[in-house]
Amino acid sequence: AAYKESTAQVLAECEIVERTVDVVVEVSFSYIAMNDVMRIVKDMQPRVVDQVFDNLCTMTLSIREGDSEQLIGRLEKVEGAIVEIKE
């Protein structure tokens, strides 16, 4: 009975951590396409892992797997953007 009570107490105090399967996407684009890319990022809210804004801009984004196809599809429609899925 003591084990049952202590187990119940431990379970009651456990914090549930939700883990998601994420896809990391790298998008390269010209400075001219910045507004289009940023609009998609603002809409879909992937986590920005890294970004470099130079002559060629590159953003590395992480998004849950279920939303990745939509993100990739939208980014691929941006003129001149190159989208690559990272391992």
SENUMI-661584 format. One record per residue: residue number from 0; residue in three letters; x, y, z of N, C-alpha, C, O, CB in turn. Coordinates in nm, 2 decimals. Each point is the difference from the previous one (the first is absolute). Glycine has a CB too. Layout:
// SENUMI-661584
nr=NUM&rest=Ala&n.X=X&n.Y=Y&n.Z=Z&ca.X=X&ca.Y=Y&ca.Z=Z&c.X=X&c.Y=Y&c.Z=Z&o.X=X&o.Y=Y&o.Z=Z&cb.X=X&cb.Y=Y&cb.Z=Z .
...
END
This chain:
// SENUMI-661584
nr=0&rest=Ala&n.X=0.08&n.Y=-0.12&n.Z=0.00&ca.X=-0.08&ca.Y=0.12&ca.Z=0.00&c.X=0.09&c.Y=0.13&c.Z=0.00&o.X=-0.04&o.Y=0.10&o.Z=-0.06&cb.X=-0.14&cb.Y=-0.23&cb.Z=0.18 .
nr=1&rest=Ala&n.X=0.29&n.Y=0.12&n.Z=-0.05&ca.X=0.09&ca.Y=0.12&ca.Z=0.01&c.X=0.05&c.Y=0.03&c.Z=-0.14&o.X=0.02&o.Y=0.11&o.Z=-0.04&cb.X=0.04&cb.Y=-0.17&cb.Z=0.28 .
nr=2&rest=Tyr&n.X=-0.02&n.Y=-0.05&n.Z=-0.32&ca.X=0.05&ca.Y=0.02&ca.Z=-0.13&c.X=-0.10&c.Y=0.06&c.Z=-0.09&o.X=0.03&o.Y=0.09&o.Z=-0.08&cb.X=0.12&cb.Y=-0.29&cb.Z=0.11 .
nr=3&rest=Lys&n.X=-0.28&n.Y=0.16&n.Z=-0.02&ca.X=-0.11&ca.Y=0.05&ca.Z=-0.08&c.X=-0.02&c.Y=0.15&c.Z=0.02&o.X=-0.01&o.Y=0.08&o.Z=-0.09&cb.X=-0.10&cb.Y=-0.31&cb.Z=0.10 .
nr=4&rest=Glu&n.X=0.12&n.Y=0.27&n.Z=0.12&ca.X=-0.02&ca.Y=0.14&ca.Z=0.04&c.X=0.11&c.Y=0.08&c.Z=-0.05&o.X=-0.02&o.Y=0.11&o.Z=-0.06&cb.X=-0.11&cb.Y=-0.17&cb.Z=0.26 .
nr=5&rest=Ser&n.X=0.26&n.Y=0.02&n.Z=-0.19&ca.X=0.11&ca.Y=0.08&ca.Z=-0.04&c.X=0.01&c.Y=0.01&c.Z=-0.15&o.X=0.04&o.Y=0.10&o.Z=-0.06&cb.X=0.08&cb.Y=-0.17&cb.Z=0.27 .
nr=6&rest=Thr&n.X=-0.16&n.Y=-0.04&n.Z=-0.28&ca.X=-0.01&ca.Y=0.00&ca.Z=-0.15&c.X=-0.10&c.Y=0.10&c.Z=-0.05&o.X=0.03&o.Y=0.08&o.Z=-0.09&cb.X=0.04&cb.Y=-0.32&cb.Z=0.09 .
nr=7&rest=Ala&n.X=-0.18&n.Y=0.24&n.Z=0.07&ca.X=-0.11&ca.Y=0.09&ca.Z=-0.04&c.X=0.05&c.Y=0.15&c.Z=0.02&o.X=-0.03&o.Y=0.09&o.Z=-0.08&cb.X=-0.15&cb.Y=-0.26&cb.Z=0.14 .
nr=8&rest=Gln&n.X=0.25&n.Y=0.19&n.Z=0.05&ca.X=0.05&ca.Y=0.14&ca.Z=0.04&c.X=0.10&c.Y=0.04&c.Z=-0.11&o.X=0.00&o.Y=0.11&o.Z=-0.04&cb.X=-0.04&cb.Y=-0.15&cb.Z=0.29 .
nr=9&rest=Val&n.X=0.13&n.Y=-0.05&n.Z=-0.28&ca.X=0.10&ca.Y=0.03&ca.Z=-0.10&c.X=-0.06&c.Y=0.04&c.Z=-0.14&o.X=0.03&o.Y=0.10&o.Z=-0.06&cb.X=0.13&cb.Y=-0.25&cb.Z=0.18 .
nr=10&rest=Leu&n.X=-0.26&n.Y=0.07&n.Z=-0.16&ca.X=-0.07&ca.Y=0.02&ca.Z=-0.13&c.X=-0.07&c.Y=0.13&c.Z=0.01&o.X=-0.01&o.Y=0.07&o.Z=-0.10&cb.X=-0.01&cb.Y=-0.31&cb.Z=0.06 .
nr=11&rest=Ala&n.X=-0.04&n.Y=0.28&n.Z=0.15&ca.X=-0.07&ca.Y=0.12&ca.Z=0.01&c.X=0.09&c.Y=0.12&c.Z=-0.01&o.X=-0.04&o.Y=0.11&o.Z=-0.05&cb.X=-0.13&cb.Y=-0.22&cb.Z=0.20 .
nr=12&rest=Glu&n.X=0.29&n.Y=0.09&n.Z=-0.11&ca.X=0.10&ca.Y=0.12&ca.Z=0.00&c.X=0.08&c.Y=0.00&c.Z=-0.13&o.X=0.08&o.Y=0.09&o.Z=-0.02&cb.X=-0.07&cb.Y=-0.10&cb.Z=0.27 .
nr=13&rest=Cys&n.X=-0.02&n.Y=-0.09&n.Z=-0.33&ca.X=0.07&ca.Y=0.00&ca.Z=-0.13&c.X=-0.04&c.Y=0.11&c.Z=-0.09&o.X=-0.11&o.Y=0.04&o.Z=-0.01&cb.X=0.14&cb.Y=-0.29&cb.Z=0.03 .
nr=14&rest=Glu&n.X=0.07&n.Y=0.30&n.Z=-0.09&ca.X=-0.03&ca.Y=0.10&ca.Z=-0.10&c.X=0.00&c.Y=-0.07&c.Z=-0.14&o.X=0.09&o.Y=-0.07&o.Z=-0.03&cb.X=0.02&cb.Y=0.26&cb.Z=0.17 .
nr=15&rest=Ile&n.X=-0.21&n.Y=-0.17&n.Z=-0.21&ca.X=-0.01&ca.Y=-0.06&ca.Z=-0.13&c.X=0.07&c.Y=0.08&c.Z=-0.10&o.X=-0.03&o.Y=0.12&o.Z=-0.02&cb.X=-0.19&cb.Y=-0.23&cb.Z=0.08 .
nr=16&rest=Val&n.X=0.31&n.Y=0.05&n.Z=-0.13&ca.X=0.08&ca.Y=0.07&ca.Z=-0.11&c.X=-0.04&c.Y=-0.05&c.Z=-0.13&o.X=0.01&o.Y=-0.12&o.Z=-0.03&cb.X=0.19&cb.Y=0.16&cb.Z=0.19 .
nr=17&rest=Glu&n.X=-0.26&n.Y=0.05&n.Z=-0.24&ca.X=-0.04&ca.Y=-0.04&ca.Z=-0.13&c.X=0.11&c.Y=0.01&c.Z=-0.10&o.X=0.06&o.Y=0.11&o.Z=-0.01&cb.X=-0.30&cb.Y=-0.03&cb.Z=0.06 .
nr=18&rest=Arg&n.X=0.27&n.Y=-0.19&n.Z=-0.12&ca.X=0.11&ca.Y=0.01&ca.Z=-0.09&c.X=-0.06&c.Y=-0.01&c.Z=-0.14&o.X=-0.09&o.Y=-0.07&o.Z=-0.03&cb.X=0.25&cb.Y=-0.05&cb.Z=0.19 .
nr=19&rest=Thr&n.X=-0.10&n.Y=0.20&n.Z=-0.25&ca.X=-0.05&ca.Y=0.00&ca.Z=-0.14&c.X=0.11&c.Y=-0.04&c.Z=-0.09&o.X=0.12&o.Y=0.03&o.Z=0.03&cb.X=-0.29&cb.Y=0.15&cb.Z=0.02 .
nr=20&rest=Val&n.X=0.14&n.Y=-0.23&n.Z=-0.16&ca.X=0.10&ca.Y=-0.04&ca.Z=-0.10&c.X=0.01&c.Y=0.13&c.Z=-0.09&o.X=-0.10&o.Y=0.04&o.Z=-0.06&cb.X=0.05&cb.Y=-0.30&cb.Z=0.06 .
nr=21&rest=Asp&n.X=0.17&n.Y=0.32&n.Z=-0.01&ca.X=0.01&ca.Y=0.12&ca.Z=-0.07&c.X=0.09&c.Y=-0.03&c.Z=-0.13&o.X=0.08&o.Y=-0.09&o.Z=0.00&cb.X=-0.10&cb.Y=0.22&cb.Z=0.21 .
nr=22&rest=Val&n.X=-0.01&n.Y=-0.05&n.Z=-0.31&ca.X=0.08&ca.Y=0.00&ca.Z=-0.12&c.X=0.07&c.Y=0.13&c.Z=-0.01&o.X=-0.05&o.Y=0.11&o.Z=0.02&cb.X=-0.12&cb.Y=-0.26&cb.Z=-0.14 .
nr=23&rest=Val&n.X=0.30&n.Y=0.14&n.Z=0.08&ca.X=0.08&ca.Y=0.12&ca.Z=-0.01&c.X=0.02&c.Y=0.03&c.Z=-0.15&o.X=0.03&o.Y=-0.08&o.Z=-0.08&cb.X=0.10&cb.Y=0.03&cb.Z=0.29 .
nr=24&rest=Val&n.X=-0.17&n.Y=0.17&n.Z=-0.25&ca.X=0.00&ca.Y=0.05&ca.Z=-0.14&c.X=0.09&c.Y=0.12&c.Z=-0.01&o.X=0.00&o.Y=0.09&o.Z=0.08&cb.X=-0.24&cb.Y=-0.18&cb.Z=-0.11 .
nr=25&rest=Glu&n.X=0.32&n.Y=0.08&n.Z=-0.08&ca.X=0.09&ca.Y=0.12&ca.Z=-0.03&c.X=-0.05&c.Y=0.06&c.Z=-0.12&o.X=-0.02&o.Y=-0.07&o.Z=-0.10&cb.X=0.22&cb.Y=-0.03&cb.Z=0.21 .
nr=26&rest=Val&n.X=-0.22&n.Y=0.23&n.Z=-0.11&ca.X=-0.05&ca.Y=0.07&ca.Z=-0.12&c.X=0.10&c.Y=0.11&c.Z=-0.03&o.X=0.04&o.Y=0.08&o.Z=0.09&cb.X=-0.28&cb.Y=-0.13&cb.Z=-0.03 .
nr=27&rest=Ser&n.X=0.28&n.Y=0.06&n.Z=-0.19&ca.X=0.10&ca.Y=0.10&ca.Z=-0.04&c.X=-0.08&c.Y=0.09&c.Z=-0.10&o.X=-0.08&o.Y=-0.06&o.Z=-0.09&cb.X=0.29&cb.Y=-0.09&cb.Z=0.12 .
nr=28&rest=Phe&n.X=-0.19&n.Y=0.28&n.Z=-0.02&ca.X=-0.08&ca.Y=0.09&ca.Z=-0.09&c.X=0.08&c.Y=0.13&c.Z=-0.02&o.X=0.08&o.Y=0.03&o.Z=0.08&cb.X=-0.30&cb.Y=-0.14&cb.Z=0.00 .
nr=29&rest=Ser&n.X=0.18&n.Y=0.18&n.Z=-0.18&ca.X=0.06&ca.Y=0.13&ca.Z=-0.02&c.X=-0.06&c.Y=0.10&c.Z=0.09&o.X=-0.11&o.Y=-0.02&o.Z=0.05&cb.X=0.16&cb.Y=-0.04&cb.Z=-0.29 .
nr=30&rest=Tyr&n.X=0.02&n.Y=0.17&n.Z=0.26&ca.X=-0.05&ca.Y=0.11&ca.Z=0.09&c.X=-0.13&c.Y=0.05&c.Z=-0.04&o.X=-0.09&o.Y=0.04&o.Z=0.08&cb.X=0.33&cb.Y=0.02&cb.Z=-0.03 .
nr=31&rest=Ile&n.X=-0.27&n.Y=-0.06&n.Z=-0.18&ca.X=-0.12&ca.Y=0.05&ca.Z=-0.06&c.X=-0.12&c.Y=-0.09&c.Z=0.05&o.X=-0.11&o.Y=0.06&o.Z=0.01&cb.X=0.23&cb.Y=0.02&cb.Z=-0.22 .
nr=32&rest=Ala&n.X=-0.10&n.Y=-0.21&n.Z=0.24&ca.X=-0.11&ca.Y=-0.09&ca.Z=0.04&c.X=-0.02&c.Y=0.01&c.Z=0.15&o.X=-0.09&o.Y=-0.08&o.Z=0.05&cb.X=0.14&cb.Y=-0.07&cb.Z=-0.25 .
nr=33&rest=Met&n.X=0.03&n.Y=0.23&n.Z=0.27&ca.X=-0.01&ca.Y=0.00&ca.Z=0.15&c.X=-0.14&c.Y=0.02&c.Z=0.05&o.X=-0.04&o.Y=-0.08&o.Z=0.09&cb.X=0.27&cb.Y=0.17&cb.Z=-0.09 .
nr=34&rest=Asn&n.X=-0.31&n.Y=0.00&n.Z=-0.05&ca.X=-0.13&ca.Y=0.03&ca.Z=0.05&c.X=-0.09&c.Y=-0.12&c.Z=-0.02&o.X=-0.08&o.Y=-0.04&o.Z=0.09&cb.X=0.10&cb.Y=0.28&cb.Z=-0.14 .
nr=35&rest=Asp&n.X=-0.01&n.Y=-0.31&n.Z=-0.06&ca.X=-0.09&ca.Y=-0.12&ca.Z=-0.03&c.X=0.04&c.Y=-0.11&c.Z=0.10&o.X=-0.09&o.Y=-0.06&o.Z=0.06&cb.X=0.07&cb.Y=0.12&cb.Z=-0.30 .
nr=36&rest=Val&n.X=0.15&n.Y=-0.08&n.Z=0.26&ca.X=0.04&ca.Y=-0.11&ca.Z=0.10&c.X=-0.04&c.Y=0.04&c.Z=0.14&o.X=-0.06&o.Y=-0.09&o.Z=0.07&cb.X=0.25&cb.Y=0.03&cb.Z=-0.22 .
nr=37&rest=Met&n.X=-0.17&n.Y=0.18&n.Z=0.19&ca.X=-0.03&ca.Y=0.04&ca.Z=0.14&c.X=-0.15&c.Y=-0.01&c.Z=0.02&o.X=-0.05&o.Y=-0.02&o.Z=0.12&cb.X=0.25&cb.Y=0.17&cb.Z=-0.12 .
nr=38&rest=Arg&n.X=-0.29&n.Y=-0.12&n.Z=-0.10&ca.X=-0.14&ca.Y=-0.01&ca.Z=0.02&c.X=-0.04&c.Y=-0.15&c.Z=0.03&o.X=-0.08&o.Y=-0.02&o.Z=0.08&cb.X=0.05&cb.Y=0.22&cb.Z=-0.24 .
nr=39&rest=Ile&n.X=0.09&n.Y=-0.29&n.Z=0.09&ca.X=-0.03&ca.Y=-0.14&ca.Z=0.02&c.X=0.05&c.Y=-0.04&c.Z=0.14&o.X=-0.07&o.Y=-0.07&o.Z=0.07&cb.X=0.10&cb.Y=0.02&cb.Z=-0.32 .
nr=40&rest=Val&n.X=0.09&n.Y=0.09&n.Z=0.29&ca.X=0.05&ca.Y=-0.03&ca.Z=0.13&c.X=-0.09&c.Y=0.06&c.Z=0.11&o.X=-0.03&o.Y=-0.07&o.Z=0.10&cb.X=0.27&cb.Y=0.07&cb.Z=-0.19 .
nr=41&rest=Lys&n.X=-0.29&n.Y=0.12&n.Z=0.07&ca.X=-0.09&ca.Y=0.06&ca.Z=0.10&c.X=-0.13&c.Y=-0.08&c.Z=0.01&o.X=-0.05&o.Y=-0.02&o.Z=0.11&cb.X=0.15&cb.Y=0.25&cb.Z=-0.16 .
nr=42&rest=Asp&n.X=-0.15&n.Y=-0.27&n.Z=-0.07&ca.X=-0.13&ca.Y=-0.08&ca.Z=0.00&c.X=0.01&c.Y=-0.13&c.Z=0.07&o.X=-0.08&o.Y=-0.04&o.Z=0.08&cb.X=0.03&cb.Y=0.15&cb.Z=-0.30 .
nr=43&rest=Met&n.X=0.16&n.Y=-0.18&n.Z=0.18&ca.X=0.01&ca.Y=-0.14&ca.Z=0.04&c.X=0.08&c.Y=-0.02&c.Z=0.13&o.X=-0.01&o.Y=-0.11&o.Z=0.07&cb.X=0.00&cb.Y=0.04&cb.Z=-0.31 .
nr=44&rest=Gln&n.X=0.08&n.Y=0.17&n.Z=0.28&ca.X=0.08&ca.Y=0.00&ca.Z=0.13&c.X=0.09&c.Y=-0.12&c.Z=0.02&o.X=-0.01&o.Y=-0.07&o.Z=0.11&cb.X=-0.18&cb.Y=0.20&cb.Z=-0.02 .
nr=45&rest=Pro&n.X=0.27&n.Y=-0.17&n.Z=-0.18&ca.X=0.10&ca.Y=-0.10&ca.Z=0.03&c.X=0.11&c.Y=0.06&c.Z=0.09&o.X=0.01&o.Y=0.12&o.Z=0.02&cb.X=-0.05&cb.Y=-0.23&cb.Z=-0.25 .
nr=46&rest=Arg&n.X=0.11&n.Y=0.02&n.Z=0.30&ca.X=0.11&ca.Y=0.05&ca.Z=0.08&c.X=0.12&c.Y=0.04&c.Z=-0.09&o.X=0.04&o.Y=-0.08&o.Z=-0.08&cb.X=-0.12&cb.Y=-0.07&cb.Z=0.28 .
nr=47&rest=Val&n.X=0.13&n.Y=0.27&n.Z=-0.18&ca.X=0.12&ca.Y=0.04&ca.Z=-0.08&c.X=0.12&c.Y=-0.05&c.Z=0.07&o.X=0.04&o.Y=0.04&o.Z=0.10&cb.X=-0.16&cb.Y=0.17&cb.Z=-0.19 .
nr=48&rest=Val&n.X=0.19&n.Y=-0.31&n.Z=0.02&ca.X=0.12&ca.Y=-0.06&ca.Z=0.06&c.X=0.12&c.Y=0.09&c.Z=-0.03&o.X=0.09&o.Y=0.01&o.Z=0.08&cb.X=-0.19&cb.Y=-0.24&cb.Z=-0.11 .
nr=49&rest=Asp&n.X=0.10&n.Y=0.28&n.Z=-0.09&ca.X=0.12&ca.Y=0.08&ca.Z=-0.05&c.X=-0.05&c.Y=0.09&c.Z=-0.11&o.X=-0.09&o.Y=-0.03&o.Z=-0.08&cb.X=0.26&cb.Y=-0.15&cb.Z=0.15 .
nr=50&rest=Gln&n.X=-0.10&n.Y=0.30&n.Z=-0.08&ca.X=-0.03&ca.Y=0.08&ca.Z=-0.12&c.X=0.12&c.Y=0.08&c.Z=-0.03&o.X=0.08&o.Y=0.05&o.Z=0.08&cb.X=-0.32&cb.Y=-0.04&cb.Z=-0.02 .
nr=51&rest=Val&n.X=0.27&n.Y=0.01&n.Z=-0.19&ca.X=0.11&ca.Y=0.08&ca.Z=-0.06&c.X=-0.06&c.Y=0.08&c.Z=-0.11&o.X=-0.05&o.Y=-0.05&o.Z=-0.10&cb.X=0.23&cb.Y=-0.12&cb.Z=0.16 .
nr=52&rest=Phe&n.X=-0.17&n.Y=0.30&n.Z=-0.04&ca.X=-0.05&ca.Y=0.10&ca.Z=-0.10&c.X=0.12&c.Y=0.06&c.Z=-0.07&o.X=0.07&o.Y=0.09&o.Z=0.06&cb.X=-0.29&cb.Y=-0.05&cb.Z=0.07 .
nr=53&rest=Asp&n.X=0.25&n.Y=-0.08&n.Z=-0.25&ca.X=0.11&ca.Y=0.05&ca.Z=-0.07&c.X=-0.05&c.Y=0.02&c.Z=-0.15&o.X=-0.11&o.Y=0.03&o.Z=-0.02&cb.X=0.29&cb.Y=-0.15&cb.Z=0.17 .
nr=54&rest=Asn&n.X=-0.09&n.Y=0.12&n.Z=-0.24&ca.X=-0.04&ca.Y=0.00&ca.Z=-0.14&c.X=-0.11&c.Y=-0.10&c.Z=-0.03&o.X=-0.10&o.Y=0.02&o.Z=-0.06&cb.X=0.33&cb.Y=0.07&cb.Z=-0.01 .
nr=55&rest=Leu&n.X=-0.20&n.Y=-0.21&n.Z=0.12&ca.X=-0.09&ca.Y=-0.11&ca.Z=0.00&c.X=-0.04&c.Y=-0.03&c.Z=0.14&o.X=0.08&o.Y=-0.02&o.Z=0.08&cb.X=0.02&cb.Y=-0.08&cb.Z=-0.29 .
nr=56&rest=Cys&n.X=-0.23&n.Y=0.11&n.Z=0.24&ca.X=-0.05&ca.Y=-0.02&ca.Z=0.14&c.X=-0.03&c.Y=-0.15&c.Z=0.02&o.X=-0.05&o.Y=-0.07&o.Z=-0.09&cb.X=-0.05&cb.Y=0.31&cb.Z=0.09 .
nr=57&rest=Thr&n.X=0.13&n.Y=-0.29&n.Z=0.12&ca.X=-0.03&ca.Y=-0.14&ca.Z=0.03&c.X=-0.07&c.Y=0.00&c.Z=0.14&o.X=0.05&o.Y=0.06&o.Z=0.09&cb.X=0.15&cb.Y=-0.14&cb.Z=-0.23 .
nr=58&rest=Met&n.X=-0.31&n.Y=0.01&n.Z=0.15&ca.X=-0.06&ca.Y=-0.02&ca.Z=0.13&c.X=-0.02&c.Y=-0.15&c.Z=0.02&o.X=-0.04&o.Y=-0.08&o.Z=-0.09&cb.X=-0.08&cb.Y=0.30&cb.Z=0.07 .
nr=59&rest=Thr&n.X=0.16&n.Y=-0.27&n.Z=0.14&ca.X=-0.02&ca.Y=-0.14&ca.Z=0.04&c.X=-0.12&c.Y=0.00&c.Z=0.10&o.X=0.00&o.Y=0.07&o.Z=0.10&cb.X=0.24&cb.Y=-0.13&cb.Z=-0.14 .
nr=60&rest=Leu&n.X=-0.35&n.Y=-0.01&n.Z=0.00&ca.X=-0.12&ca.Y=0.00&ca.Z=0.08&c.X=-0.03&c.Y=-0.14&c.Z=0.04&o.X=0.03&o.Y=-0.10&o.Z=-0.06&cb.X=-0.12&cb.Y=0.29&cb.Z=-0.07 .
nr=61&rest=Ser&n.X=0.03&n.Y=-0.20&n.Z=0.25&ca.X=-0.05&ca.Y=-0.13&ca.Z=0.05&c.X=-0.15&c.Y=0.01&c.Z=0.03&o.X=-0.05&o.Y=0.09&o.Z=0.06&cb.X=0.28&cb.Y=-0.14&cb.Z=0.05 .
nr=62&rest=Ile&n.X=-0.30&n.Y=-0.05&n.Z=-0.16&ca.X=-0.15&ca.Y=0.00&ca.Z=0.01&c.X=-0.04&c.Y=-0.14&c.Z=0.02&o.X=0.06&o.Y=-0.10&o.Z=-0.05&cb.X=-0.08&cb.Y=0.30&cb.Z=-0.09 .
nr=63&rest=Arg&n.X=-0.09&n.Y=-0.22&n.Z=0.21&ca.X=-0.06&ca.Y=-0.13&ca.Z=0.03&c.X=-0.03&c.Y=-0.07&c.Z=-0.14&o.X=-0.05&o.Y=0.07&o.Z=-0.09&cb.X=-0.04&cb.Y=0.00&cb.Z=0.32 .
nr=64&rest=Glu&n.X=0.12&n.Y=-0.20&n.Z=-0.23&ca.X=-0.02&ca.Y=-0.08&ca.Z=-0.12&c.X=-0.13&c.Y=0.03&c.Z=-0.07&o.X=-0.01&o.Y=0.01&o.Z=-0.12&cb.X=0.16&cb.Y=-0.18&cb.Z=0.22 .
nr=65&rest=Gly&n.X=-0.26&n.Y=0.17&n.Z=-0.03&ca.X=-0.13&ca.Y=0.02&ca.Z=-0.05&c.X=-0.02&c.Y=0.13&c.Z=-0.08&o.X=-0.08&o.Y=0.00&o.Z=-0.09&cb.X=0.00&cb.Y=-0.14&cb.Z=0.27 .
nr=66&rest=Asp&n.X=0.16&n.Y=0.24&n.Z=-0.15&ca.X=-0.01&ca.Y=0.13&ca.Z=-0.07&c.X=0.11&c.Y=0.02&c.Z=-0.10&o.X=0.00&o.Y=0.10&o.Z=-0.08&cb.X=-0.11&cb.Y=-0.01&cb.Z=0.28 .
nr=67&rest=Ser&n.X=0.20&n.Y=-0.19&n.Z=-0.21&ca.X=0.12&ca.Y=0.03&ca.Z=-0.09&c.X=-0.04&c.Y=0.00&c.Z=-0.15&o.X=0.06&o.Y=0.08&o.Z=-0.07&cb.X=0.08&cb.Y=-0.20&cb.Z=0.25 .
nr=68&rest=Glu&n.X=-0.23&n.Y=0.04&n.Z=-0.22&ca.X=-0.03&ca.Y=0.00&ca.Z=-0.14&c.X=-0.06&c.Y=0.13&c.Z=-0.05&o.X=0.03&o.Y=0.05&o.Z=-0.10&cb.X=-0.08&cb.Y=-0.29&cb.Z=0.12 .
nr=69&rest=Gln&n.X=-0.04&n.Y=0.30&n.Z=0.07&ca.X=-0.06&ca.Y=0.13&ca.Z=-0.03&c.X=0.11&c.Y=0.11&c.Z=-0.01&o.X=0.00&o.Y=0.08&o.Z=-0.09&cb.X=-0.22&cb.Y=-0.15&cb.Z=0.20 .
nr=70&rest=Leu&n.X=0.31&n.Y=0.07&n.Z=-0.01&ca.X=0.11&ca.Y=0.09&ca.Z=0.01&c.X=0.09&c.Y=-0.01&c.Z=-0.13&o.X=0.03&o.Y=0.10&o.Z=-0.06&cb.X=-0.03&cb.Y=-0.10&cb.Z=0.32 .
nr=71&rest=Ile&n.X=0.04&n.Y=-0.12&n.Z=-0.29&ca.X=0.09&ca.Y=-0.02&ca.Z=-0.12&c.X=-0.07&c.Y=0.04&c.Z=-0.12&o.X=0.06&o.Y=0.07&o.Z=-0.09&cb.X=0.05&cb.Y=-0.26&cb.Z=0.21 .
nr=72&rest=Gly&n.X=-0.24&n.Y=0.15&n.Z=-0.14&ca.X=-0.08&ca.Y=0.04&ca.Z=-0.12&c.X=-0.01&c.Y=0.15&c.Z=-0.01&o.X=0.02&o.Y=0.05&o.Z=-0.12&cb.X=-0.15&cb.Y=-0.26&cb.Z=0.14 .
nr=73&rest=Arg&n.X=0.11&n.Y=0.28&n.Z=0.08&ca.X=-0.01&ca.Y=0.15&ca.Z=0.00&c.X=0.13&c.Y=0.06&c.Z=-0.04&o.X=0.01&o.Y=0.09&o.Z=-0.08&cb.X=-0.20&cb.Y=-0.10&cb.Z=0.25 .
nr=74&rest=Leu&n.X=0.30&n.Y=-0.04&n.Z=-0.10&ca.X=0.13&ca.Y=0.06&ca.Z=-0.03&c.X=0.05&c.Y=-0.03&c.Z=-0.14&o.X=0.06&o.Y=0.09&o.Z=-0.06&cb.X=-0.01&cb.Y=-0.12&cb.Z=0.30 .
nr=75&rest=Glu&n.X=-0.09&n.Y=-0.08&n.Z=-0.30&ca.X=0.04&ca.Y=-0.04&ca.Z=-0.13&c.X=-0.07&c.Y=0.09&c.Z=-0.11&o.X=0.05&o.Y=0.02&o.Z=-0.11&cb.X=-0.01&cb.Y=-0.25&cb.Z=0.19 .
nr=76&rest=Lys&n.X=-0.15&n.Y=0.29&n.Z=-0.04&ca.X=-0.07&ca.Y=0.09&ca.Z=-0.09&c.X=0.07&c.Y=0.14&c.Z=-0.01&o.X=-0.03&o.Y=0.08&o.Z=-0.09&cb.X=-0.19&cb.Y=-0.20&cb.Z=0.14 .
nr=77&rest=Val&n.X=0.30&n.Y=0.15&n.Z=0.05&ca.X=0.07&ca.Y=0.13&ca.Z=0.00&c.X=0.10&c.Y=0.00&c.Z=-0.12&o.X=0.09&o.Y=-0.09&o.Z=-0.01&cb.X=-0.12&cb.Y=0.12&cb.Z=0.26 .
nr=78&rest=Glu&n.X=0.02&n.Y=0.07&n.Z=-0.33&ca.X=0.09&ca.Y=0.00&ca.Z=-0.12&c.X=0.15&c.Y=0.01&c.Z=0.04&o.X=0.04&o.Y=0.08&o.Z=0.07&cb.X=-0.22&cb.Y=0.03&cb.Z=-0.20 .
nr=79&rest=Gly&n.X=0.25&n.Y=-0.21&n.Z=0.07&ca.X=0.15&ca.Y=-0.01&ca.Z=0.03&c.X=0.04&c.Y=-0.07&c.Z=0.13&o.X=0.12&o.Y=-0.01&o.Z=0.02&cb.X=-0.11&cb.Y=0.22&cb.Z=-0.15 .
nr=80&rest=Ala&n.X=-0.11&n.Y=-0.25&n.Z=0.21&ca.X=0.03&ca.Y=-0.06&ca.Z=0.13&c.X=0.05&c.Y=-0.15&c.Z=-0.03&o.X=-0.06&o.Y=-0.07&o.Z=-0.08&cb.X=-0.11&cb.Y=0.22&cb.Z=0.20 .
nr=81&rest=Ile&n.X=0.27&n.Y=-0.19&n.Z=-0.05&ca.X=0.04&ca.Y=-0.14&ca.Z=0.00&c.X=-0.02&c.Y=-0.06&c.Z=0.14&o.X=0.05&o.Y=0.05&o.Z=0.10&cb.X=0.12&cb.Y=0.00&cb.Z=-0.28 .
nr=82&rest=Val&n.X=-0.25&n.Y=-0.16&n.Z=0.18&ca.X=-0.04&ca.Y=-0.06&ca.Z=0.13&c.X=0.06&c.Y=-0.14&c.Z=0.00&o.X=0.00&o.Y=-0.08&o.Z=-0.09&cb.X=-0.22&cb.Y=0.21&cb.Z=0.10 .
nr=83&rest=Glu&n.X=0.28&n.Y=-0.15&n.Z=0.11&ca.X=0.07&ca.Y=-0.13&ca.Z=0.02&c.X=-0.04&c.Y=-0.06&c.Z=0.14&o.X=0.00&o.Y=0.08&o.Z=0.10&cb.X=0.20&cb.Y=-0.01&cb.Z=-0.25 .
nr=84&rest=Ile&n.X=-0.23&n.Y=-0.19&n.Z=0.15&ca.X=-0.03&ca.Y=-0.07&ca.Z=0.13&c.X=0.13&c.Y=-0.05&c.Z=0.06&o.X=0.08&o.Y=-0.07&o.Z=-0.07&cb.X=-0.32&cb.Y=0.00&cb.Z=0.00 .
nr=85&rest=Lys&n.X=0.27&n.Y=0.11&n.Z=0.20&ca.X=0.12&ca.Y=-0.04&ca.Z=0.06&c.X=-0.03&c.Y=-0.13&c.Z=0.08&o.X=-0.11&o.Y=-0.02&o.Z=0.05&cb.X=0.20&cb.Y=0.26&cb.Z=-0.04 .
nr=86&rest=Glu&n.X=0.02&n.Y=-0.32&n.Z=0.01&ca.X=-0.02&ca.Y=-0.12&ca.Z=0.09&c.X=0.01&c.Y=0.04&c.Z=0.14&o.X=-0.01&o.Y=-0.09&o.Z=0.09&cb.X=0.11&cb.Y=-0.05&cb.Z=-0.26 .
END
